[in-house]
């Protein structure tokens, strides 16, 4: 998969098949890297997710499940 280095939440959802609430849960837990593009006065901004950290999370999950003998 040739995903860009940083993805909007909607792109990460589409490319990786992970729901928006789950992505935000992973962000808030510090499991995946993200950055918010906004100026200090703004409340809202554009949230970007590191595709590498998302791939690393999925690979670690797959490895752990394989060790447990789960498909």
DSSP file (Angstrom, degrees, kcal/mol; ACC not computed):
  #  RESIDUE AA STRUCTURE BP1 BP2  ACC     N-H-->O    O-->H-N    N-H-->O    O-->H-N    TCO  KAPPA ALPHA  PHI   PSI    X-CA   Y-CA   Z-CA
    1    1 A X              0   0    0      0, 0.0     2,-0.9     0, 0.0    14,-0.0   0.000 360.0 360.0 360.0 129.5    0.0    0.0    0.0
    2    2 A X        +     0   0    0      0, 0.0     2,-0.2     0, 0.0     0, 0.0  -0.630 360.0 165.7-102.5  71.8    1.4    3.4   -1.0
    3    3 A X        -     0   0    0     -2,-0.9     4,-0.1     1,-0.1     9,-0.0  -0.597  41.4-103.9 -85.0 148.4   -0.2    5.6    1.6
    4    4 A X        -     0   0    0     -2,-0.2    47,-0.2     1,-0.1    -1,-0.1  -0.210  34.0-107.7 -61.7 163.7    1.1    9.2    2.2
    5    5 A X  S    S+     0   0    0      1,-0.2    46,-2.4    46,-0.1    47,-0.6   0.881 106.3  32.3 -63.6 -39.1    3.2    9.8    5.3
    6    6 A X  E    S-A   50   0A   0     44,-0.2     2,-0.3    45,-0.1    44,-0.2  -0.970  75.0-168.5-123.4 137.7    0.4   11.7    7.0
    7    7 A X  E     -A   49   0A   0     42,-2.8    42,-3.3    -2,-0.4     2,-0.1  -0.921  23.7-119.6-125.2 146.3   -3.3   11.1    6.5
    8    8 A X  E  >  -A   48   0A   0     -2,-0.3     4,-2.5    40,-0.2     3,-0.3  -0.449  41.1-106.4 -70.5 159.7   -6.5   12.9    7.4
    9    9 A X  H  > S+     0   0    0     38,-0.8     4,-2.5     1,-0.2     5,-0.2   0.898 121.8  52.9 -57.3 -42.3   -8.7   10.8    9.7
   10   10 A X  H  > S+     0   0    0      1,-0.2     4,-1.9     2,-0.2    -1,-0.2   0.868 110.0  48.2 -63.4 -36.3  -11.2   10.2    6.8
   11   11 A X  H  > S+     0   0    0     -3,-0.3     4,-3.1     2,-0.2     5,-0.3   0.907 111.3  49.4 -70.2 -41.9   -8.3    8.9    4.6
   12   12 A X  H  X S+     0   0    0     -4,-2.5     4,-2.5     1,-0.2     6,-0.5   0.902 110.6  51.8 -62.5 -40.5   -7.0    6.6    7.4
   13   13 A X  H  X S+     0   0    0     -4,-2.5     4,-1.5    -5,-0.2     5,-0.3   0.927 114.8  41.7 -60.1 -46.7  -10.5    5.3    7.9
   14   14 A X  H  < S+     0   0    0     -4,-1.9    -2,-0.2    -5,-0.2    -1,-0.2   0.925 119.2  42.7 -69.4 -45.5  -10.8    4.5    4.2
   15   15 A X  H  < S+     0   0    0     -4,-3.1    -2,-0.2     1,-0.2    -3,-0.2   0.867 127.3  28.0 -71.7 -37.5   -7.3    3.0    3.7
   16   16 A X  H  < S-     0   0    0     -4,-2.5    -1,-0.2    -5,-0.3    -3,-0.2   0.557  97.1-126.3-105.6 -10.3   -7.1    1.0    6.8
   17   17 A X     <  +     0   0    0     -4,-1.5     2,-0.4    -5,-0.4    -4,-0.2   0.797  60.7 140.1  71.6  28.0  -10.7    0.1    7.5
   18   18 A X        -     0   0    0     -6,-0.5    -1,-0.3    -5,-0.3    -2,-0.1  -0.887  53.9-114.0-107.2 134.7  -10.6    1.5   11.1
   19   19 A X     >  -     0   0    0     -2,-0.4     4,-2.3     1,-0.1     5,-0.2  -0.205  21.4-116.1 -66.5 157.1  -13.6    3.4   12.4
   20   20 A X  H  > S+     0   0    0      1,-0.2     4,-2.3     2,-0.2     5,-0.2   0.912 115.3  50.8 -59.9 -46.6  -13.3    7.1   13.3
   21   21 A X  H  > S+     0   0    0      1,-0.2     4,-2.1     2,-0.2    -1,-0.2   0.901 110.6  49.9 -60.6 -38.2  -14.0    6.5   17.0
   22   22 A X  H  > S+     0   0    0      2,-0.2     4,-2.4     1,-0.2    -2,-0.2   0.905 108.9  52.2 -66.4 -40.9  -11.3    3.8   17.1
   23   23 A X  H  X S+     0   0    0     -4,-2.3     4,-2.2     1,-0.2    -2,-0.2   0.931 111.5  46.1 -59.8 -45.8   -8.8    6.1   15.5
   24   24 A X  H  X S+     0   0    0     -4,-2.3     4,-2.7     2,-0.2    -1,-0.2   0.857 110.2  54.4 -67.1 -33.7   -9.4    8.8   18.0
   25   25 A X  H  X S+     0   0    0     -4,-2.1     4,-1.7    -5,-0.2    -2,-0.2   0.925 110.1  46.5 -62.0 -44.6   -9.2    6.2   20.8
   26   26 A X  H  X>S+     0   0    0     -4,-2.4     5,-2.1     2,-0.2     6,-1.1   0.870 112.8  50.6 -65.5 -37.6   -5.8    5.2   19.5
   27   27 A X  H ><5S+     0   0    0     -4,-2.2     3,-1.2     1,-0.2    -2,-0.2   0.951 111.7  46.1 -64.0 -50.2   -4.7    8.8   19.3
   28   28 A X  H 3<5S+     0   0    0     -4,-2.7    -1,-0.2     1,-0.3    -2,-0.2   0.791 110.7  53.5 -67.2 -27.7   -5.7    9.7   22.8
   29   29 A X  H 3<5S-     0   0    0     -4,-1.7    -1,-0.3    -5,-0.2    -2,-0.2   0.597 113.0-120.2 -79.4 -11.1   -4.1    6.5   24.2
   30   30 A X  T <<5S+     0   0    0     -3,-1.2    -3,-0.2    -4,-0.5    -2,-0.1   0.640  78.5 124.6  80.7  14.2   -0.8    7.6   22.5
   31   31 A X  S   <S+     0   0    0     -5,-2.1     2,-0.3    -6,-0.2    -4,-0.2   0.849  74.1  29.6 -75.9 -36.2   -0.8    4.4   20.4
   32   32 A X  S    S-     0   0    0     -6,-1.1     2,-0.2    -9,-0.2    -2,-0.2  -0.928  87.6-113.8-124.0 151.6   -0.6    6.2   17.1
   33   33 A X        +     0   0    0     -2,-0.3    17,-2.3    17,-0.2     2,-0.3  -0.563  39.5 164.2 -84.0 144.5    1.0    9.5   16.3
   34   34 A X  E     -B   49   0A   0     15,-0.2     2,-0.3    -2,-0.2    15,-0.2  -0.975  20.2-156.5-151.5 164.6   -1.0   12.5   15.2
   35   35 A X  E     -B   48   0A   0     13,-2.3    13,-3.2    -2,-0.3     2,-0.6  -0.994  13.5-138.5-143.0 145.0   -0.8   16.2   14.8
   36   36 A X  E     -B   47   0A   0     -2,-0.3     2,-0.9    11,-0.2    11,-0.2  -0.923  12.7-147.0-106.4 123.8   -3.4   18.9   14.7
   37   37 A X  E     +B   46   0A   0      9,-3.1     9,-1.9    -2,-0.6     2,-0.3  -0.795  51.4 112.8 -90.5 105.7   -2.9   21.7   12.1
   38   38 A X        -     0   0    0     -2,-0.9     2,-0.2     7,-0.2     7,-0.1  -0.973  64.7-105.7-164.4 157.3   -4.3   24.8   13.6
   39   39 A X    >   -     0   0    0     -2,-0.3     3,-1.7     1,-0.1    -2,-0.0  -0.545  44.2-102.2 -85.3 159.4   -3.2   28.2   14.9
   40   40 A X  T 3  S+     0   0    0      1,-0.3    -1,-0.1    -2,-0.2     0, 0.0   0.776 120.7  52.8 -54.4 -30.1   -3.1   28.8   18.7
   41   41 A X  T 3  S+     0   0    0      2,-0.0    -1,-0.3     0, 0.0     2,-0.2   0.693  91.9  93.7 -80.3 -17.5   -6.3   30.8   18.7
   42   42 A X    <   -     0   0    0     -3,-1.7     3,-0.1     1,-0.1    -4,-0.0  -0.490  53.6-165.9 -80.3 144.7   -8.3   28.1   16.8
   43   43 A X  S    S+     0   0    0     -2,-0.2     2,-0.3     1,-0.1    -1,-0.1   0.804  78.8  46.2 -89.8 -39.3  -10.4   25.4   18.6
   44   44 A X        +     0   0    0     -8,-0.0     2,-0.3     2,-0.0    -1,-0.1  -0.718  66.2 150.2-105.9 155.0  -10.8   23.2   15.5
   45   45 A X        -     0   0    0     -2,-0.3     2,-0.6    -7,-0.1    -7,-0.2  -0.864  50.4 -69.7-158.4-167.8   -8.1   22.2   13.1
   46   46 A X  E     - B   0  37A   0     -9,-1.9    -9,-3.1    -2,-0.3     2,-0.5  -0.900  42.6-146.1-102.3 120.5   -7.2   19.4   10.7
   47   47 A X  E     - B   0  36A   0     -2,-0.6   -38,-0.8   -11,-0.2     2,-0.4  -0.750  15.2-167.4 -88.7 126.7   -6.1   16.2   12.4
   48   48 A X  E     -AB   8  35A   0    -13,-3.2   -13,-2.3    -2,-0.5     2,-0.4  -0.918   5.0-153.5-114.9 142.7   -3.4   14.2   10.6
   49   49 A X  E     -AB   7  34A   0    -42,-3.3   -42,-2.8    -2,-0.4     2,-0.6  -0.931  21.7-118.2-117.5 137.3   -2.4   10.7   11.5
   50   50 A X  E  >  -A    6   0A   0    -17,-2.3     4,-1.7    -2,-0.4   -44,-0.2  -0.622  17.6-156.7 -72.2 117.9    1.0    9.1   10.8
   51   51 A X  H  > S+     0   0    0    -46,-2.4     4,-2.4    -2,-0.6     5,-0.2   0.844  92.4  56.9 -66.5 -31.1    0.5    6.2    8.4
   52   52 A X  H  > S+     0   0    0    -47,-0.6     4,-2.6     2,-0.2    -1,-0.2   0.916 106.6  47.5 -66.1 -42.2    3.7    4.6    9.7
   53   53 A X  H  > S+     0   0    0      2,-0.2     4,-2.1     1,-0.2    -1,-0.2   0.857 112.0  50.9 -67.6 -32.7    2.5    4.5   13.3
   54   54 A X  H  X S+     0   0    0     -4,-1.7     4,-2.2     2,-0.2    -2,-0.2   0.911 111.4  47.2 -69.2 -42.4   -0.8    3.1   12.2
   55   55 A X  H  X S+     0   0    0     -4,-2.4     4,-2.8     2,-0.2    -2,-0.2   0.907 111.2  52.1 -63.0 -41.7    0.9    0.4   10.2
   56   56 A X  H  X S+     0   0    0     -4,-2.6     4,-2.4     1,-0.2    -2,-0.2   0.910 109.5  49.7 -61.6 -42.8    3.2   -0.4   13.1
   57   57 A X  H  X S+     0   0    0     -4,-2.1     4,-2.1     2,-0.2    -1,-0.2   0.925 112.7  46.1 -60.9 -46.1    0.2   -0.7   15.4
   58   58 A X  H  X S+     0   0    0     -4,-2.2     4,-2.6     2,-0.2    -2,-0.2   0.902 112.5  50.5 -66.5 -41.3   -1.6   -3.1   13.0
   59   59 A X  H  X S+     0   0    0     -4,-2.8     4,-2.7     2,-0.2    -1,-0.2   0.917 110.9  48.8 -62.1 -43.7    1.6   -5.2   12.5
   60   60 A X  H  X S+     0   0    0     -4,-2.4     4,-2.3     2,-0.2    -1,-0.2   0.891 111.8  49.6 -63.5 -39.5    2.1   -5.5   16.3
   61   61 A X  H  X S+     0   0    0     -4,-2.1     4,-2.2     2,-0.2    -2,-0.2   0.920 112.1  47.6 -64.0 -44.9   -1.5   -6.5   16.7
   62   62 A X  H  X S+     0   0    0     -4,-2.6     4,-2.2     2,-0.2    -2,-0.2   0.900 112.0  50.0 -63.9 -41.5   -1.2   -9.1   13.9
   63   63 A X  H  X S+     0   0    0     -4,-2.7     4,-2.1     2,-0.2    -2,-0.2   0.917 110.8  49.2 -62.4 -44.4    2.0  -10.5   15.5
   64   64 A X  H  X S+     0   0    0     -4,-2.3     4,-1.2     1,-0.2    -1,-0.2   0.894 112.5  47.7 -63.1 -40.8    0.5  -10.8   18.9
   65   65 A X  H  <>S+     0   0    0     -4,-2.2     5,-3.1     1,-0.2     4,-0.4   0.864 109.6  53.1 -69.4 -35.3   -2.5  -12.6   17.5
   66   66 A X  H ><5S+     0   0    0     -4,-2.2     3,-0.9     1,-0.2    -2,-0.2   0.887 106.7  52.4 -65.9 -39.1   -0.3  -14.9   15.5
   67   67 A X  H 3<5S+     0   0    0     -4,-2.1    -1,-0.2     1,-0.3    -2,-0.2   0.815 109.3  50.3 -65.8 -30.0    1.6  -15.8   18.6
   68   68 A X  T 3<5S-     0   0    0     -4,-1.2    -1,-0.3    -5,-0.2    -2,-0.2   0.537 119.0-114.3 -82.6  -7.3   -1.7  -16.7   20.3
   69   69 A X  T < 5 +     0   0    0     -3,-0.9     2,-0.3    -4,-0.4    -3,-0.2   0.687  70.0 140.2  80.5  19.1   -2.6  -18.8   17.4
   70   70 A X      <       0   0    0     -5,-3.1    -1,-0.3    -6,-0.2    -2,-0.1  -0.753 360.0 360.0 -95.4 142.6   -5.5  -16.5   16.3
   71   71 A X              0   0    0     -2,-0.3    -5,-0.1    -3,-0.1    -1,-0.1   0.494 360.0 360.0 -72.7 360.0   -6.1  -15.8   12.7
